[in-house]
Amino acid sequence: MGKITIFLIRHGESVDNVAGLLAGVRDSPLTSHGAIQARRLGAHLTSTRFDWIFVSNLQRAVSTAEAVRDAQTETKPTLVQVPDLREKDFGSDEGRRWDKQVAAAQDAETKQSMRQRSARFIDEHLSPIVVSSADGEDDTNIAIVSHGMMLASLLAVVRGPDCFHPSLVSSLNADVPARWSNTGFTRLEVSFVEAPTSSEAHPRWPHCRLAVATVNSVAHLAGLKKTRGGIGSAQHDARQRTVTSFFASGPSKKRKAEEQLD
C-alpha cells in the first residue's frame, strides 16, 4: 500500500494582511511580495508530484495554488476550488483592524460551523482518496491551500478520533501548534496499518496511522526580503513581469523603457 502525504498550505501575503484587517471572506488579493512567496513555494515543492490540489475559492488562495501547480514539472493537476475551505466569516467585523476588535461580532462564524465545514470537506474530498489509495501501491500527494484559521480547524478535525484511532496518532501531535505563516505548510503523512482489534472508537479511517512530518515550514522563504518603498505591499499585478524576465528580454527593450521615462 502506498503512503498519502497531505500538505496544508496557507496563502501568500495579502493586501488585507498588510493593512492589519480582519479579512475572512473578503476577497483580498495577494501583494507583490505575496506573489513572490507563492512562486518560492512552488519552486520548493516542484519535486513533489501532486495528484490533487484543493483550494479555497478566495483569490489569495487560488493565486497561491496556481503558483504551486504551475511549478509542477510533470502533469499539472486541476485546481479543485472548494467553498468549504474559505476562511472564517467574521460577520460585521469583516474589514476592521484586528487590533481594534474588542469582542467577536455576534454574526461571526462559530468554531462549530468551521468544524462542520472541515468535516464536510473530509467526507466529500479526502475520504474517497484514502479509500481508493488503500487498494493501490503508488504514493499519493495532496495539497490543500486555504487560510490560517480554517487550516487550524481542519487539522483539529483530522487529528481527532473521528478520523484516526487514538492509538494510531502520534503522541507528539498534541504539541503541534496550529498556526501558519504566509505560504507556510504543515505536512501530514498517512500510512496504512493493521486496525486495532478491540476498540470502542469507530473512526473514518481505522486502518490508517497519522504522523506530522513538518510544521509551518517556511524554508522556501529563506533570504527573501520585501521590496521597499511600498512596492512589496502593493496589490500584485499578474500582468507585470518580474525584474529578471524584464532584463532577460534584451537590452533593446530596456532602452525603450528608459526612453519612455525621459
C-alpha positions, 0 to 999 in steps of 0.5 A: 500500500502506498503512503498519502502525504497531505500538505496544508498550505496557507496563502501568500501575503495579502493586501488585507494582511498588510493593512492589519484587517480582519479579512475572512471572506473578503476577497483580498488579493495577494501583494507583490511580495505575496506573489513572490512567496507563492512562486518560492513555494512552488519552486520548493515543492516542484519535486513533489508530484501532486495528484490533487490540489484543493483550494479555497475559492478566495483569490489569495488562495487560488493565486497561491495554488496556481503558483504551486501547480504551475511549478509542477514539472510533470502533469499539472493537476486541476485546481479543485476550488472548494467553498468549504475551505474559505476562511472564517466569516467574521460577520460585521467585523469583516474589514476592521483592524484586528487590533481594534476588535474588542469582542467577536461580532455576534454574526461571526462564524462559530468554531462549530460551523468551521468544524462542520465545514472541515468535516464536510470537506473530509467526507466529500474530498479526502475520504474517497482518496484514502479509500481508493489509495488503500487498494493501490501501491503508488504514493499519493500527494495532496495539497490543500491551500486555504487560510490560517484559521480554517487550516487550524480547524481542519487539522483539529478535525483530522487529528481527532478520533473521528478520523484516526484511532487514538492509538494510531496518532502520534503522541507528539501531535498534541504539541503541534501548534496550529498556526501558519505563516504566509505560504507556510505548510504543515505536512501530514503523512498517512500510512496504512496499518493493521486496525486495532482489534478491540476498540470502542472508537469507530473512526473514518479511517481505522486502518490508517496511522497519522504522523506530522512530518513538518510544521509551518515550514517556511524554508522556501522563504529563506533570504527573501526580503520585501521590496521597499518603498511600498512596492512589496505591499502593493496589490500584485499585478499578474500582468507585470513581469518580474525584474529578471524576465524584464532584463532577460528580454534584451537590452533593446527593450530596456532602452525603450523603457528608459526612453519612455521615462525621459 
